[in-house]
Amino acid sequence: MTPPLCAACPPAELEARLRLHRLPEVGARRLRTLIEAFGSASSALTAPASAWRSLGLPAACAEARRSAEVRNGANAAMAWLERPEQHLLMWDDPAYPALLAETDDAPPLLFVAGNPALLERPQLAIVGSRRASPPALDTAAAFARCLARAGFTITSGLALGVDGAAHRAALEAEGQTIAVLGTGLQKLYPQRHRELAQAIIDRGSALVSEYPLDAGPLAGNFPRRNRIISGLSLGVLVVEASLASGSLITARLAAEQGREVYAIPGSIHHPGAKGCHQLIRDGALLVESVEQILESLRGWQNLPPAPVDEPDHPLLALLLAAPQTSEGLAQRSGQPLAQVLASLTELELQGRVGNEAGRWFARAG
């Protein structure tokens, strides 16, 4: 027996909601206002334009609801939903994620490709710079891997840099991950992550978007989708971010939503660390290990301890805390510089450490 397209409403009402959703002047709040004012999306579509204007909607919006483009787009979405791995969650659907529903500006609907049940599971968002440094990418991967093994679903935005590293590491750890897109699910961005997006679906994880399936990459949509990343999650970890980074928007939204905010510190000389340092000054928890995150959330989530691999080399233990120069490692380890350099060379040949701009960092396992 074929399951219903949407548990919250019959097909005719669903098609009407999809038509309203496609109207450029109808955002999340106005869509709900229309349905509440007229009793249903179907009634809103047939209401006179004067009634729409009385709700503050422009006449052009009332006219657009009858256009062929809007009808065709809604019909295409209905056809998309016929495939078993493609879903639509409405705000009045029992399957809509409860944590997200608590937020002030929760999206009225979510398109989901993959496993929609993941949206109700404990999630930790990992975000950061699109142009992240190699140490930041390794840090993001290490944290994502450990958190996924601890039972968290890793949520991020499928962007280049930290987002992609977090998604990949979660999958590598045989965990689960959710990618929240700033485009429609049929207009994947960035294109370089097409294979990653498909792997997310194939491995039982999920892609999520509030935008119409064919919505392209508009600049204003990416900051807006960040409220979904934070709204789905128990907390947000910022790995590396400049002061102008969109990751700071996600962190601010997380704080406003009552979520935990974590930030990893970096060098005072690195521009990519300034955003994290600002977050810490604003009250984010300074994080140096996965255990700090688990400890802050374990009280009410009752998650098992994370299986964290202990470093088997004293220099690795120092580098896992923070990138260091050769001289700094010698000073902190108490070893002669020549011995430190020899050990670093051996570790680099093993692929366990790397060097950037004169500073050594531990590579993710």
MIKOL-694581 format. One line per 2 residues: for each residue x, y, z of N, C-alpha, C. Coordinates in steps of 0.1 Angstrom, whole numbers, plus 5000, padded with zeros to 4 digits. Example, Ala and Ser with C-alpha at 12.3 -4.5 7.8 and 13.67 -1.06 7.14 Angstrom:
BEGIN
5132 4943 5078 5123 4955 5078 5132 4967 5078  5128 4978 5071 5137 4989 5071 5129 5000 5079 $
//
This chain:
BEGIN
5008 4988 5000 5000 5000 5000 5009 5012 5000  5006 5022 4991 5014 5034 4990 5011 5043 5002 $
5021 5048 5009 5019 5057 5021 5014 5070 5016  5006 5078 5025 5001 5091 5021 5013 5100 5018 $
5011 5110 5009 5022 5120 5006 5025 5128 5018  5015 5131 5026 5017 5139 5038 5006 5136 5048 $
5010 5132 5060 5000 5127 5069 4991 5139 5074  4996 5151 5072 4988 5162 5078 4976 5166 5070 $
4976 5163 5057 4965 5168 5048 4963 5159 5036  4951 5159 5030 4948 5151 5018 4956 5157 5006 $
4957 5150 4995 4964 5155 4983 4960 5168 4978  4947 5171 4978 4942 5184 4972 4947 5195 4981 $
4946 5194 4994 4951 5204 5003 4966 5206 5003  4973 5194 5001 4987 5195 5000 4992 5202 4988 $
4985 5200 4977 4988 5207 4964 4986 5222 4966  4975 5225 4973 4972 5239 4975 4983 5246 4984 $
4987 5239 4994 4998 5244 5002 5011 5246 4994  5014 5237 4986 5026 5238 4978 5025 5250 4968 $
5013 5253 4963 5011 5265 4955 5014 5277 4963  5008 5278 4975 5010 5290 4983 5025 5292 4986 $
5031 5280 4989 5046 5280 4993 5055 5286 4982  5050 5285 4969 5058 5289 4958 5057 5304 4956 $
5048 5311 4962 5046 5325 4959 5057 5333 4966  5064 5341 4958 5076 5348 4964 5073 5357 4975 $
5061 5363 4976 5057 5372 4987 5052 5365 4999  5051 5352 4998 5045 5344 5010 5056 5337 5017 $
5061 5342 5028 5070 5335 5036 5064 5326 5046  5072 5321 5056 5067 5312 5066 5055 5317 5074 $
5056 5330 5078 5045 5335 5087 5033 5338 5078  5034 5344 5066 5023 5347 5058 5015 5334 5054 $
5023 5324 5051 5016 5311 5047 5007 5306 5058  5012 5306 5070 5004 5302 5082 4992 5312 5083 $
4995 5325 5082 4984 5335 5083 4973 5332 5073  4976 5329 5061 4966 5327 5050 4958 5314 5054 $
4964 5304 5058 4957 5292 5061 4948 5293 5074  4953 5301 5084 4945 5303 5096 4933 5312 5092 $
4936 5322 5084 4925 5332 5081 4914 5326 5073  4917 5317 5063 4907 5311 5054 4903 5297 5058 $
4910 5291 5068 4907 5278 5072 4914 5266 5065  4919 5269 5053 4927 5259 5046 4934 5266 5035 $
4944 5259 5029 4951 5264 5018 4942 5265 5006  4934 5255 5004 4924 5254 4993 4915 5266 4993 $
4910 5270 5005 4901 5281 5006 4909 5294 5003  4922 5295 5007 4930 5307 5005 4932 5309 4990 $
4933 5298 4982 4936 5299 4968 4923 5305 4961  4912 5302 4966 4899 5307 4959 4894 5319 4965 $
4900 5325 4976 4895 5337 4982 4897 5349 4972  4889 5359 4973 4890 5371 4964 4903 5379 4968 $
4908 5385 4958 4921 5393 4960 4919 5403 4971  4908 5409 4972 4905 5419 4983 4908 5413 4996 $
4904 5401 4998 4907 5394 5011 4921 5392 5014  4929 5389 5003 4943 5389 5005 4949 5402 5008 $
4945 5413 5002 4950 5426 5004 4947 5430 5019  4935 5426 5024 4932 5429 5038 4942 5423 5048 $
4949 5412 5044 4959 5406 5052 4973 5412 5050  4974 5422 5042 4986 5429 5039 4994 5423 5028 $
4988 5414 5020 4995 5409 5008 4992 5417 4996  5002 5419 4988 5000 5428 4976 4992 5421 4965 $
4985 5429 4957 4976 5423 4947 4984 5414 4937  4996 5417 4934 5004 5409 4925 5006 5394 4930 $
5007 5393 4944 5008 5380 4950 4995 5372 4948  4984 5379 4950 4971 5373 4949 4969 5368 4934 $
4974 5375 4925 4972 5371 4911 4982 5360 4907  4994 5359 4913 5004 5349 4910 4999 5335 4914 $
4990 5334 4924 4986 5321 4928 4979 5313 4917  4974 5320 4907 4967 5313 4896 4976 5311 4884 $
4988 5314 4885 4997 5313 4873 5000 5299 4870  5004 5296 4857 5008 5283 4853 5021 5279 4860 $
5030 5288 4862 5042 5285 4868 5041 5280 4882  5032 5286 4890 5029 5282 4903 5022 5268 4903 $
5013 5266 4894 5006 5253 4894 5015 5242 4889  5024 5245 4879 5033 5235 4874 5043 5231 4885 $
5048 5241 4892 5058 5238 4903 5052 5230 4914  5040 5232 4918 5033 5224 4928 5031 5210 4923 $
5027 5208 4910 5025 5195 4905 5038 5187 4904  5049 5194 4901 5062 5188 4900 5066 5183 4914 $
5063 5191 4924 5066 5187 4938 5058 5175 4942  5045 5174 4938 5037 5163 4941 5043 5150 4935 $
5047 5151 4922 5053 5140 4916 5066 5136 4923  5074 5145 4927 5087 5142 4934 5084 5134 4947 $
5073 5137 4954 5070 5131 4966 5065 5116 4965  5063 5112 4952 5058 5098 4950 5070 5088 4952 $
5082 5092 4952 5093 5083 4954 5095 5080 4969  5098 5068 4973 5098 5064 4987 5108 5071 4996 $
5119 5075 4990 5130 5082 4998 5128 5097 4998  5117 5102 4993 5115 5117 4993 5102 5121 5000 $
5103 5131 5009 5093 5133 5019 5090 5148 5020  5079 5151 5026 5075 5165 5029 5070 5165 5043 $
5076 5173 5052 5071 5174 5066 5064 5188 5068  5052 5188 5071 5045 5201 5073 5045 5204 5088 $
5043 5217 5092 5044 5221 5106 5033 5215 5114  5022 5210 5108 5011 5204 5116 5011 5189 5115 $
5022 5183 5110 5024 5169 5108 5030 5164 5121  5025 5153 5127 5032 5147 5139 5046 5144 5137 $
5051 5142 5125 5065 5138 5123 5074 5150 5122  5068 5162 5122 5077 5174 5121 5086 5175 5134 $
5099 5178 5132 5108 5177 5143 5104 5187 5155  5102 5181 5166 5097 5189 5178 5106 5200 5182 $
5119 5198 5182 5128 5208 5187 5128 5220 5177  5127 5218 5165 5126 5229 5155 5113 5236 5156 $
5102 5229 5159 5089 5234 5160 5088 5244 5172  5097 5243 5182 5097 5252 5193 5102 5266 5190 $
5109 5268 5178 5116 5280 5175 5105 5290 5170  5109 5303 5171 5099 5314 5167 5096 5314 5152 $
5106 5310 5144 5104 5312 5129 5106 5298 5122  5100 5288 5128 5101 5275 5122 5095 5274 5108 $
5102 5268 5098 5096 5267 5085 5083 5260 5084  5074 5264 5076 5061 5257 5076 5062 5243 5069 $
5072 5241 5061 5074 5228 5055 5088 5225 5053  5092 5212 5052 5105 5208 5050 5105 5197 5040 $
5112 5199 5029 5115 5188 5019 5126 5180 5024  5125 5166 5024 5135 5158 5030 5138 5147 5019 $
5151 5145 5016 5155 5134 5007 5164 5125 5016  5159 5113 5018 5166 5104 5027 5157 5100 5039 $
5163 5099 5051 5156 5094 5062 5150 5105 5071  5137 5108 5070 5131 5119 5078 5131 5117 5093 $
5132 5104 5097 5132 5101 5112 5144 5107 5119  5155 5109 5111 5167 5115 5117 5165 5129 5123 $
5155 5136 5118 5153 5150 5122 5148 5150 5137  5144 5139 5142 5139 5139 5156 5150 5133 5166 $
5161 5129 5160 5172 5123 5169 5181 5134 5174  5189 5131 5185 5198 5141 5190 5208 5146 5180 $
5209 5159 5178 5218 5164 5168 5228 5174 5174  5240 5175 5168 5250 5185 5171 5254 5191 5158 $
5253 5205 5157 5257 5211 5145 5271 5215 5145  5278 5213 5134 5292 5217 5133 5293 5226 5121 $
5298 5238 5123 5299 5248 5112 5312 5255 5113  5315 5262 5102 5328 5269 5102 5331 5275 5088 $
5343 5279 5086 5347 5286 5074 5346 5277 5061  5342 5283 5050 5343 5277 5037 5357 5275 5032 $
5366 5284 5037 5380 5284 5033 5388 5280 5045  5384 5270 5052 5391 5266 5064 5405 5261 5062 $
5414 5263 5072 5427 5259 5072 5428 5243 5073  5438 5237 5069 5439 5222 5071 5438 5218 5085 $
5444 5225 5095 5441 5221 5109 5426 5222 5113  5419 5232 5108 5405 5233 5111 5397 5222 5105 $
5400 5218 5093 5393 5207 5086 5395 5194 5094  5408 5192 5098 5411 5180 5106 5404 5180 5120 $
5403 5192 5126 5396 5193 5138 5381 5190 5137  5375 5196 5126 5361 5194 5124 5358 5179 5122 $
5367 5173 5114 5365 5158 5111 5366 5150 5124  5376 5153 5132 5378 5146 5145 5367 5147 5154 $
5362 5160 5156 5350 5162 5165 5338 5155 5159  5335 5156 5146 5324 5150 5140 5324 5134 5142 $
5336 5129 5140 5337 5114 5141 5334 5110 5155  5340 5116 5165 5338 5112 5179 5323 5115 5183 $
5317 5126 5179 5304 5129 5183 5294 5119 5176  5297 5115 5164 5288 5106 5157 5289 5092 5164 $
5301 5088 5168 5302 5076 5175 5295 5076 5189  5294 5088 5195 5287 5090 5207 5272 5090 5206 $
5267 5089 5194 5252 5089 5192 5246 5101 5187  5254 5111 5184 5248 5123 5178 5247 5122 5163 $
5236 5128 5157 5236 5130 5143 5243 5144 5141  5252 5144 5131 5259 5156 5128 5252 5164 5118 $
5248 5177 5121 5241 5185 5112 5249 5197 5108  5248 5200 5095 5256 5211 5089 5249 5216 5076 $
5256 5225 5069 5250 5231 5057 5255 5227 5044  5263 5216 5042 5268 5211 5030 5277 5220 5023 $
5282 5231 5029 5291 5240 5022 5305 5234 5021  5313 5241 5013 5327 5237 5013 5334 5240 5026 $
5345 5234 5028 5352 5237 5041 5348 5228 5052  5345 5235 5064 5342 5228 5076 5329 5219 5075 $
5319 5224 5068 5306 5217 5067 5309 5203 5060  5315 5204 5049 5318 5191 5041 5326 5181 5049 $
5337 5187 5057 5345 5178 5065 5337 5171 5076  5328 5178 5082 5319 5173 5092 5310 5162 5087 $
5304 5165 5076 5295 5155 5070 5302 5142 5066  5314 5143 5060 5322 5132 5055 5326 5123 5067 $
5331 5130 5078 5336 5123 5089 5325 5115 5096  5313 5121 5097 5302 5114 5103 5299 5101 5095 $
5299 5102 5082 5297 5090 5074 5308 5080 5076  5321 5085 5076 5332 5076 5078 5331 5068 5091 $
5326 5074 5101 5325 5068 5114 5312 5059 5115  5306 5057 5103 5293 5049 5103 5282 5055 5111 $
5283 5069 5112 5272 5076 5119 5263 5082 5109  5255 5092 5114 5245 5098 5105 5247 5113 5105 $
5242 5119 5094 5244 5133 5092 5232 5139 5085  5229 5152 5088 5219 5159 5081 5225 5172 5074 $
5222 5174 5062 5227 5185 5054 5215 5194 5052  5215 5206 5057 5204 5216 5055 5208 5226 5044 $
5201 5226 5033 5205 5233 5021 5199 5247 5021  5206 5256 5014 5201 5269 5011 5195 5271 4998 $
5193 5259 4991 5187 5259 4978 5176 5248 4978  5168 5246 4967 5159 5235 4966 5167 5222 4965 $
5161 5211 4968 5168 5198 4967 5172 5194 4953  5165 5200 4943 5169 5197 4929 5179 5207 4923 $
5183 5216 4931 5193 5226 4927 5205 5226 4937  5211 5215 4938 5221 5213 4948 5233 5223 4946 $
5237 5229 4958 5248 5238 4958 5256 5236 4970  5270 5236 4969 5278 5237 4957 5278 5224 4949 $
5280 5225 4936 5279 5213 4927 5291 5203 4930  5302 5208 4936 5313 5200 4940 5309 5190 4950 $
5298 5192 4957 5293 5183 4968 5282 5173 4963  5280 5172 4950 5270 5163 4945 5272 5149 4950 $
5284 5144 4949 5287 5130 4953 5285 5129 4968  5289 5139 4976 5287 5138 4990 5272 5138 4994 $
5265 5146 4987 5250 5146 4989 5244 5133 4986  5248 5127 4975 5242 5113 4972 5247 5103 4982 $
5259 5104 4987 5264 5095 4997 5256 5096 5010  5252 5109 5014 5244 5111 5026 5231 5104 5024 $
5224 5105 5013 5212 5098 5011 5214 5083 5011  5224 5078 5003 5226 5063 5002 5230 5057 5016 $
5236 5064 5025 5240 5059 5037 5230 5060 5048  5217 5064 5045 5207 5064 5055 5206 5077 5062 $
5212 5088 5057 5211 5101 5063 5202 5110 5055  5202 5123 5056 5192 5131 5050 5197 5145 5045 $
5191 5149 5034 5192 5163 5029 5179 5170 5032  5179 5182 5037 5167 5190 5041 5167 5204 5035 $
5156 5208 5031 5154 5222 5026 5140 5227 5028  5139 5240 5032 5126 5246 5033 5122 5253 5019 $
5131 5253 5010 5128 5260 4997 5122 5251 4987  5114 5257 4977 5109 5249 4966 5120 5241 4960 $
5116 5229 4954 5126 5220 4949 5135 5226 4939  5130 5236 4931 5138 5241 4920 5144 5255 4924 $
5144 5259 4936 5149 5272 4941 5165 5272 4939  5170 5282 4932 5184 5283 4930 5192 5289 4942 $
5205 5290 4940 5213 5296 4951 5213 5311 4952  5203 5316 4959 5202 5330 4962 5209 5334 4975 $
5217 5344 4974 5226 5347 4986 5218 5349 4999  5206 5355 4999 5199 5357 5011 5193 5344 5017 $
5193 5334 5010 5187 5321 5015 5196 5314 5024  5209 5316 5022 5219 5308 5030 5219 5312 5045 $
5220 5325 5048 5219 5329 5062 5206 5325 5068  5195 5325 5061 5182 5322 5066 5181 5307 5069 $
5187 5298 5061 5186 5284 5064 5194 5280 5077  5203 5290 5082 5211 5287 5094 5202 5285 5106 $
5190 5291 5106 5181 5290 5118 5176 5276 5119  5176 5269 5107 5171 5255 5107 5183 5246 5113 $
5195 5248 5109 5206 5241 5114 5207 5241 5129  5206 5254 5134 5206 5255 5149 5194 5250 5155 $
5182 5252 5149 5169 5249 5155 5168 5234 5156  5174 5226 5147 5173 5211 5148 5182 5206 5159 $
5192 5213 5163 5203 5208 5171 5202 5212 5185  5209 5204 5194 5210 5207 5208 5221 5217 5210 $
5230 5218 5201 5241 5228 5203 5248 5230 5189  5256 5241 5189 5263 5244 5176 5278 5245 5180 $
5286 5238 5173 5301 5239 5175 5307 5247 5163  5313 5258 5166 5320 5266 5155 5335 5263 5156 $
5340 5258 5145 5354 5253 5145 5364 5264 5141  5361 5271 5130 5369 5282 5126 5360 5292 5118 $
5362 5305 5121 5353 5315 5115 5359 5329 5116  5358 5336 5105 5362 5350 5106 5351 5358 5112 $
5353 5371 5114 5343 5379 5120 5331 5381 5111  5333 5379 5098 5323 5381 5088 5316 5368 5084 $
5320 5357 5090 5315 5344 5086 5300 5342 5089  5293 5335 5081 5279 5331 5083 5278 5322 5095 $
5289 5315 5099 5288 5306 5111 5285 5314 5123  5289 5327 5124 5285 5335 5136 5270 5338 5136 $
5264 5338 5124 5249 5340 5123 5243 5327 5129  5248 5316 5126 5243 5303 5131 5244 5303 5146 $
5256 5307 5151 5258 5307 5166 5249 5317 5173  5247 5329 5167 5238 5338 5173 5223 5333 5174 $
5219 5327 5163 5206 5321 5162 5204 5310 5173  5215 5302 5174 5215 5291 5184 5213 5297 5198 $
5220 5307 5201 5219 5313 5214 5205 5319 5216  5199 5325 5206 5186 5330 5207 5175 5319 5209 $
5178 5307 5203 5169 5296 5204 5171 5288 5217  5181 5292 5225 5183 5285 5238 5192 5273 5236 $
5199 5272 5225 5208 5261 5223 5222 5264 5229  5230 5253 5231 5244 5255 5235 5252 5260 5223 $
5262 5269 5226 5271 5273 5216 5286 5270 5221  5293 5263 5212 5307 5259 5215 5316 5265 5205 $
5328 5269 5209 5338 5275 5199 5351 5270 5202  5359 5267 5192 5373 5262 5193 5382 5273 5191 $
5391 5276 5201 5400 5288 5200 5411 5285 5190  5418 5295 5185 5429 5294 5176 5440 5304 5179 $
5449 5305 5170 5460 5315 5171 5454 5329 5171  5460 5338 5179 5456 5352 5178 5460 5359 5165 $
5469 5352 5158 5474 5358 5146 5467 5353 5133  5457 5344 5135 5450 5338 5124 5436 5344 5123 $
5433 5351 5111 5420 5358 5110 5408 5348 5112  5410 5336 5108 5400 5326 5109 5396 5322 5124 $
5404 5327 5133 5401 5324 5147 5394 5335 5154  5393 5346 5148 5387 5358 5154 5372 5357 5157 $
5365 5350 5148 5351 5348 5150 5349 5339 5162  5356 5328 5164 5355 5319 5175 5359 5327 5188 $
5369 5335 5188 5373 5343 5200 5362 5352 5204  5355 5358 5194 5344 5367 5197 5332 5360 5203 $
5330 5348 5198 5319 5340 5204 5322 5336 5218  5335 5333 5221 5339 5330 5235 5337 5342 5244 $
5341 5354 5239 5339 5366 5247 5324 5368 5250  5315 5364 5240 5301 5366 5241 5294 5355 5250 $
5302 5346 5254 5296 5336 5263 5296 5321 5258  5301 5319 5246 5302 5305 5241 5312 5297 5250 $
5310 5284 5250 5319 5276 5258 5331 5273 5250  5343 5276 5256 5356 5273 5249 5358 5258 5250 $
5360 5252 5238 5360 5238 5237 5374 5233 5232  5380 5224 5240 5393 5218 5236 5392 5203 5234 $
5381 5197 5237 5379 5183 5236 5365 5179 5234  5362 5168 5228 5349 5163 5226 5342 5161 5240 $
5350 5156 5250 5344 5153 5263 5337 5165 5269  5342 5177 5266 5336 5189 5271 5321 5191 5266 $
5320 5188 5253 5306 5189 5247 5297 5178 5253  5302 5166 5254 5294 5155 5259 5290 5157 5273 $
5299 5163 5281 5296 5165 5295 5285 5176 5297  5285 5186 5288 5275 5196 5289 5261 5192 5285 $
5261 5181 5277 5248 5176 5272 5243 5163 5278  5252 5156 5285 5249 5142 5289 5238 5142 5300 $
5237 5153 5307 5227 5153 5318 5213 5150 5314  5208 5155 5303 5194 5152 5299 5193 5144 5287 $
5204 5142 5280 5203 5133 5268 5207 5119 5271  5215 5117 5282 5218 5103 5286 5225 5095 5275 $
5235 5102 5269 5243 5096 5258 5254 5088 5264  5258 5077 5257 5270 5069 5262 5283 5077 5260 $
5293 5073 5267 5306 5080 5265 5311 5078 5251  5318 5088 5246 5324 5087 5233 5337 5078 5233 $
5338 5069 5224 5351 5062 5223 5362 5070 5217  5369 5077 5225 5380 5086 5220 5393 5079 5220 $
5400 5079 5209 5413 5073 5208 5423 5081 5216  5431 5075 5225 5441 5082 5232 5454 5083 5223 $
5460 5095 5222 5472 5096 5213 5483 5087 5219  5490 5080 5211 5501 5071 5215 5515 5078 5214 $
5515 5091 5212 5528 5098 5211 5526 5111 5218  5536 5115 5227 5535 5127 5235 5533 5140 5226 $
5540 5140 5215 5538 5152 5206 5524 5153 5201  5518 5141 5197 5505 5142 5192 5495 5147 5203 $
5497 5143 5215 5488 5148 5226 5489 5164 5226  5501 5169 5225 5502 5184 5225 5496 5190 5213 $
5497 5184 5201 5492 5190 5189 5476 5188 5188  5471 5178 5195 5456 5177 5195 5450 5188 5203 $
5458 5194 5212 5453 5205 5220 5453 5218 5212  5463 5220 5204 5464 5232 5195 5476 5231 5186 $
5476 5237 5174 5488 5237 5165 5499 5244 5172  5512 5239 5169 5523 5245 5176 5535 5245 5167 $
5545 5254 5170 5557 5255 5162 5566 5244 5168  5577 5241 5160 5587 5231 5165 5593 5235 5178 $
5596 5248 5179 5602 5253 5191 5593 5252 5203  5580 5255 5200 5570 5254 5211 5568 5240 5216 $
5569 5231 5207 5567 5217 5211 5579 5212 5219  5591 5217 5215 5603 5213 5223 5602 5219 5237 $
5597 5231 5238 5596 5237 5251 5586 5230 5260  5574 5227 5254 5563 5221 5262 5566 5206 5265 $
5573 5199 5256 5575 5185 5258 5588 5183 5267  5596 5193 5268 5609 5191 5275 5619 5183 5267 $
5617 5181 5254 5626 5173 5246 5635 5182 5238  5647 5178 5235 5656 5186 5227 5650 5189 5213 $
5653 5200 5207 5646 5204 5195 5650 5194 5184  5662 5189 5184 5666 5179 5173 5657 5166 5174 $
5655 5162 5187 5646 5150 5189 5632 5153 5184  5627 5165 5187 5613 5169 5183 5612 5169 5168 $
5622 5174 5161 5622 5175 5147 5622 5161 5140  5630 5152 5146 5631 5139 5141 5617 5131 5143 $
5611 5133 5155 5598 5127 5157 5587 5133 5148  5588 5146 5145 5578 5152 5136 5579 5147 5122 $
5592 5145 5118 5594 5140 5104 5588 5126 5103  5590 5117 5114 5585 5104 5113 5569 5104 5113 $
5564 5113 5122 5549 5114 5122 5543 5119 5109  5550 5128 5103 5546 5134 5090 5546 5123 5079 $
5556 5115 5079 5557 5104 5069 5545 5094 5072  5541 5093 5084 5530 5084 5087 5516 5090 5084 $
5516 5103 5080 5504 5110 5077 5496 5114 5090  5503 5115 5101 5496 5118 5114 5497 5132 5118 $
5507 5140 5112 5508 5154 5115 5510 5161 5101  5508 5174 5101 5510 5182 5090 5516 5196 5094 $
5520 5204 5084 5526 5217 5088 5521 5227 5078  5517 5238 5084 5512 5250 5076 5517 5262 5082 $
5524 5270 5074 5529 5283 5078 5538 5282 5091  5546 5271 5091 5555 5269 5103 5549 5263 5115 $
5536 5260 5115 5530 5254 5127 5525 5240 5124  5528 5231 5133 5524 5217 5132 5510 5215 5137 $
5503 5206 5131 5489 5202 5136 5487 5187 5135  5479 5181 5143 5476 5167 5142 5465 5165 5132 $
5467 5155 5124 5457 5151 5114 5447 5142 5120  5434 5143 5115 5424 5134 5120 5427 5120 5117 $
5424 5111 5126 5428 5097 5125 5423 5091 5112 $
//
